[in-house]
């Protein structure tokens, strides 16, 4: 099984997390990271599991790196029935629209027929939490809940 980690970022934080998650699970699965700014929603494969990591910019806007992806989903939504994905949002609770960037992408994927699996992960930049630890724990929880227990596909 292939795992594609899609990331949408403004300043690189989601990309760094995507790389850390890929390293954490890459010894058990075939993993690739992909910047949403270069991804075409029409080319997403329902045979792959997509882990989506998206930051939030400003007062709840999409990060620049996710804007083209969301626009493509909005302009000409593909039929994504059968596509499975999990969502991890980055944000700051001190803003009114905490982690809204991920929520926008989530809404577009679901509207196109994709199915979200596993827990919805979130990181609050105003917390003392370690974002890498949270993102890796989220990824393992998603893989376990999706029925792809670590080790079975080694």
N, C-alpha and C positions, 0 to 999 in steps of 0.2 A: 504494500500500500504506500502510495506517495502522500506526503504531507507538504502542503504549500502554505508557507507563512506569508500572508499579504500584510503589508504595513502601510499606513498613511501617516505622514509626519510633517511637521513644520520645521522643527529645529534638530531633528535627528533622534529624539528620544524613543520613538516607536521603532525606528530601525535598529537602534542598539538593543532594545528588548527582543526584537525578532531574531537578531544574531545570537543572543544569549539562550533563547528558547531552542533555536536550531541546534546549538552546541549541546544543550542538555538532553535532547531527545534523538540527536543524530546518530548515536551509536546503536540505536535499536530500529530506526526507521530511515527510509530515504526521505530526506528533507531538503527543500529549497526555499529561499526567501525571495520575495518579489515586491518591489515598490509599486504601490497602487498607481503612481503617476505614470508608470510604464505598462500597466496591466490593462488588458481589454476584457471586460466582463463577458463578451461573446466567446472568449477562448477558455473560460473556466471549465474544467473537466469534472463531471459528476463522479468520476472514478477516484478522484483525489479528495482527501479531507483538507479543508482550508481552515487554518487558524488565522484569524484577522485581528491585528493589533492596530488600533487607531487612536491618535491623540486628539485633543481638542485645542483650538486656538482662540484666543481672545475671549469674547463673551458667548462661547458656545458654537463657534463656527467650525467648519471642517478645516483641517490643516491643508495648506496648499497642495501637498502631495496626494491628498485624497479627492480633491475637487474634480479632476478629469474623470476619475473612475465613477464618482457619484453622478456626474453630468451624463456620462454614457449610459448608466443605468436608468436615469430619468428620461433622457431623450429617446432612447430606443431600447426599452427593456427586453433582454433576451429571456428565453424560457429556461429558467434555472431549476425546474423541478428535477429532483434527484440529487441536486448538489447539497452536500452537508458542510456546514461551517460552524465555527465557534467564535465568540467575540470577546475581546479584551479591550476595555476603554481606559484611556489615560485622561486625567483631568485634575481639577483642584476644587475641593468642596467650598472654598471661599467665594467662588463664582456661582451665580444662579443656575447656570446650565452645566453642571458637573458632568464630565465625560459625554457630552452631547455629540461630539464628532462621531464616536462609535455608534451612538444611537441612530444617527442619520444613515450611516452605511448599513446598519442592521435593518432599518426600515426599508431601504431600497432592495436589499437582497431578499428579504421576505416577500416583498411585493412582486418580485420576479419569480417566486415559487421556491426559492432555496429554503432549506430546513436548518434552523439553528439547533445545535446539539451541545450537550454539556452545560456547565454553569457559565453564567455571564461574568467574566472577570473584570475587575476595576482596580485602578490604582489612584489614590488620592495624593497629589503632590504636596499637600499641606500636612500630610501625616509623617510619622517617623518610620513607616514601613519601607522595607527594601523592595523596590520595584522588580528586580530580577527574581528574587525569591517568590514574590506573589505571582509573577508571570509564569515561572516554571511550575509552581504548584498548580496553577490553573491549567496549564497544558497537560500535565500528568492526569489531573482530574478529568479533563475532556477525553483523553485517550482511554482512560479506564471506563468512563461512563459510556463511551462509544463502543465498548466491547473489544477494544484492541489493547488488552493488558500488556504492559511492558514485559518484554521477554518472549511473548508468544510469536512475535514477528522478527525476532533477532536472527 
